[in-house]
Amino acid sequence: LVRANKALYDYCTVFSMPLISGKDSMKNDFYDGTTKISIPPTLLFSVIGKMEDARLAVTMDVKRPGDAVYLLGTTANELGGSEYLAQKGFIGNNVPKVDAQAALSTYRAYGNALNAGLVASCHDLSDGGLAVAAAESAFAGGFGISIDLGKVAYRGDAAGRSDAVLLFSESASRLLVTVRADKAVAFEEAMSGTVFARIGEVTDEGRLSVQGSGGNEVVNAGLGELKTAWQTPLKDL
């Protein structure tokens, strides 16, 4: 808990981000009379930010075929603690590491692009990495996405780069963004000085199609199939 709070202090200081409330929960247990259900100790906190014009806010769903797809930030071999390894029964060693200064530069550039009206949609990359973010954005908007993993910006030893890492790594501080084709040049100019890559486009095919680094197709799934997979765990509760 002490280390978690120290990290929280470090990042909030870099981002100049106020914490407006929070608490720690060290004993998270539920008893139903016969069974004890516990979750790990949890640090809860709330932050606040100011958006000058809420009309410029965007949602995660892709908007139209032909829009360019960008991945902001770098991907590393950081599968430790990921959903991908959990599905295989492992934990892993290489957990995501945050570069706060690089993240701040990315967020500021993205904020400028957003305020200029250059962003059509945006989705954070968290549980499940790029694969899950792309799937959610695609079926939320009702359009397909085509991605080329060979174009993803990668950080680290080339030996650690694989299609699985690029798809499922949960490296921090990344955003999946779509931009109208006629605004792509202006968006790239706005993001100048940060790490980003144009990795694909929105399609009208109703499928998530992913080309691996070697040029082979590694994912080809319909939006209905993806949405069913996304909803199934909740249906089983």
C-alpha positions in Angstrom: 0.0 0.0 0.0 2.9 2.4 0.8 4.5 1.7 -2.5 1.2 2.2 -4.4 0.7 5.6 -2.7 4.3 6.6 -3.5 3.6 5.8 -7.2 0.4 7.7 -7.1 2.2 10.7 -5.7 4.9 10.5 -8.4 2.4 10.4 -11.3 0.1 13.0 -9.9 3.1 15.3 -9.4 4.2 14.9 -13.0 0.7 15.3 -14.4 -0.2 18.2 -12.0 -3.4 16.2 -11.3 -5.4 16.9 -8.2 -6.7 14.0 -6.1 -10.1 14.9 -4.8 -10.9 11.8 -2.7 -9.8 8.3 -1.9 -9.4 5.5 0.6 -7.8 2.2 1.0 -9.6 -1.1 1.6 -7.4 -3.7 3.2 -10.0 -6.2 4.1 -12.4 -6.9 1.2 -14.3 -9.9 2.4 -17.9 -11.1 1.8 -19.6 -13.9 3.7 -22.8 -15.6 2.6 -22.9 -17.7 5.7 -20.8 -20.6 4.4 -18.4 -19.1 1.9 -15.8 -16.4 2.2 -15.1 -14.4 -1.0 -12.1 -12.1 -0.9 -10.5 -9.7 -3.3 -7.0 -8.2 -3.0 -6.3 -5.0 -0.9 -7.5 -2.1 -3.0 -6.4 1.6 -3.2 -9.3 3.8 -4.4 -8.8 7.3 -5.6 -10.6 10.0 -7.6 -9.1 12.6 -9.8 -10.6 15.6 -11.7 -9.7 17.4 -14.9 -11.2 20.3 -16.7 -12.5 20.2 -20.3 -13.1 23.7 -21.8 -15.7 22.5 -24.3 -17.6 19.2 -23.6 -18.9 19.2 -27.2 -15.4 18.2 -28.3 -15.5 15.0 -26.2 -15.4 11.8 -28.3 -16.6 8.2 -27.7 -14.8 5.0 -28.3 -17.0 3.7 -31.3 -15.5 4.0 -34.8 -17.5 6.4 -36.9 -17.2 5.7 -40.6 -15.4 3.5 -43.1 -12.2 5.0 -44.5 -11.1 6.7 -41.2 -7.5 6.2 -40.3 -6.6 4.1 -37.2 -3.7 5.3 -35.1 -2.1 3.8 -32.0 -0.5 6.4 -29.7 2.4 5.4 -27.5 4.7 2.4 -27.6 4.1 -1.3 -27.1 6.6 -3.5 -25.2 6.8 -7.1 -24.2 4.8 -6.5 -21.1 2.4 -9.4 -20.8 3.0 -9.9 -17.1 -0.3 -9.7 -15.2 -2.2 -9.5 -18.5 -5.6 -11.0 -19.4 -3.8 -12.9 -22.1 -1.6 -14.8 -19.7 -4.4 -15.2 -17.2 -6.4 -17.1 -19.8 -3.5 -19.5 -20.1 -3.1 -19.9 -16.4 0.1 -17.8 -16.0 1.0 -14.6 -14.3 4.3 -13.6 -16.1 7.2 -11.4 -15.1 7.3 -8.4 -17.4 4.6 -6.1 -16.0 3.9 -2.7 -17.7 6.1 0.2 -16.7 4.9 3.8 -16.9 7.1 6.5 -18.5 5.2 9.5 -17.0 7.0 12.2 -19.0 6.4 10.4 -22.3 2.8 9.8 -21.3 2.3 13.5 -20.5 3.7 14.5 -23.9 1.3 12.1 -25.6 -1.7 13.3 -23.6 -0.9 16.9 -24.2 -0.5 16.4 -28.0 -3.7 14.3 -28.1 -5.5 17.0 -26.1 -4.5 19.6 -28.7 -5.6 17.4 -31.5 -8.9 16.8 -29.8 -9.5 20.5 -29.2 -8.8 21.2 -32.9 -11.6 18.8 -33.8 -9.3 16.2 -35.4 -10.3 13.1 -33.5 -13.3 10.9 -34.5 -13.0 8.3 -31.7 -10.6 7.3 -29.0 -10.3 4.2 -26.8 -7.8 3.5 -24.0 -5.8 0.3 -24.1 -6.1 -1.6 -20.9 -7.3 -5.2 -20.2 -6.6 -7.3 -23.3 -4.4 -4.7 -25.0 -4.8 -3.7 -28.6 -6.9 -6.7 -29.6 -9.7 -6.0 -27.1 -9.7 -2.2 -27.7 -10.0 -2.7 -31.4 -12.7 -5.3 -31.1 -14.7 -3.1 -28.7 -14.4 0.0 -30.9 -15.4 -2.0 -34.0 -18.5 -3.6 -32.7 -19.6 -0.5 -30.8 -19.6 1.5 -34.1 -20.8 -1.3 -36.3 -17.9 -1.1 -38.7 -14.9 -3.3 -39.2 -11.2 -2.4 -38.6 -8.2 -3.6 -40.5 -4.8 -3.5 -38.7 -1.2 -4.2 -39.7 0.8 -5.2 -36.7 4.0 -4.5 -38.6 3.3 -0.8 -38.2 2.9 -0.8 -34.4 5.6 1.2 -32.6 7.5 -1.3 -30.5 9.9 -0.6 -27.6 12.5 -3.2 -26.6 14.6 -6.1 -27.8 13.4 -7.3 -31.2 13.5 -10.9 -30.0 10.6 -10.1 -27.7 8.4 -8.7 -30.4 5.7 -11.1 -31.5 2.2 -10.9 -32.8 0.9 -12.0 -29.4 2.8 -9.3 -27.6 1.6 -6.6 -30.1 -2.0 -7.8 -29.8 -2.3 -8.5 -26.0 0.5 -6.6 -24.2 -1.0 -4.1 -21.7 1.7 -1.5 -22.0 0.6 1.7 -20.3 -0.3 5.1 -21.6 -1.6 4.0 -25.1 -4.7 5.2 -27.0 -6.4 3.8 -30.1 -7.6 6.7 -32.1 -9.5 7.1 -35.4 -9.3 10.2 -37.6 -11.2 11.2 -40.7 -9.0 10.6 -43.8 -9.1 14.3 -44.7 -7.8 15.2 -41.3 -5.0 12.6 -41.0 -2.2 15.0 -42.1 -3.3 17.6 -39.5 -3.6 15.0 -36.8 -0.1 13.7 -37.5 1.2 17.3 -37.3 -0.5 17.7 -34.0 1.1 14.6 -32.6 4.6 15.5 -33.9 7.3 14.9 -31.3 5.5 11.9 -29.7 5.5 8.2 -30.6 2.5 7.1 -32.6 1.8 5.0 -35.7 -0.9 4.8 -38.3 -1.7 1.1 -38.1 -4.9 0.6 -40.2 -8.3 1.9 -41.2 -12.0 1.5 -40.5 -13.8 -0.7 -43.1 -17.3 -1.5 -44.1 -16.7 -5.2 -44.0 -18.0 -5.8 -40.5 -15.0 -7.7 -39.4 -11.8 -7.2 -37.3 -8.9 -8.2 -39.6 -5.4 -8.2 -38.3 -2.3 -8.8 -40.4 0.7 -10.1 -38.5 4.2 -8.7 -38.6 5.1 -11.4 -41.2 2.3 -10.5 -43.5 0.0 -13.4 -42.6 -3.5 -12.9 -41.3 -3.7 -13.7 -37.6 -7.2 -12.4 -36.8 -10.4 -12.5 -39.0 -13.5 -12.3 -36.8 -17.0 -10.9 -37.4 -18.4 -8.2 -35.2 -21.2 -10.4 -33.9 -18.7 -13.1 -32.9 -16.5 -10.5 -31.1 -19.5 -9.0 -29.3 -20.7 -12.4 -28.2 -17.3 -13.2 -26.8 -17.3 -9.9 -24.9 -20.8 -10.4 -23.4 -20.5 -14.1 -22.6 -18.8 -13.8 -19.2 -21.5 -11.4 -17.9 -24.2 -13.8 -19.2 -22.7 -16.6 -17.1 -23.0 -14.7 -13.8 
